[in-house]
């Protein structure tokens, strides 16, 4: 998750999502999660999309951890609005990501407008 500022709420949010991933339904590419609150005060983004780390590229996505060839896959938690989540569910991940790319959203803007 990228953010314009450091915030304890991000640690809480990422911890809750990691806990859900380990103890509930495993999360994967394209899944969405409900934050239960806005990403920031005044933000319309109260959902998150599990996405590829497009801003950092494949070198961040896959990390080999040692001789046993086990690896870690890093994905991006992208804050999105409910309308964007609904669009993604209806039209698919690829269509939604194309929408994001077409408008060149500011990923760090917690009060950005929805792209749909």
Protein Blocks (a to p, Z undefined) as FASTA:
>chain_A
ZZfbdcfklmmmmmmmmmmmmmmccddehiacdehiafbghiablcdcddddfknojmlm
pccfbjnopacdddddddddfklmmmmmmnojklmmmmmmmnopafklmkbccfZZ
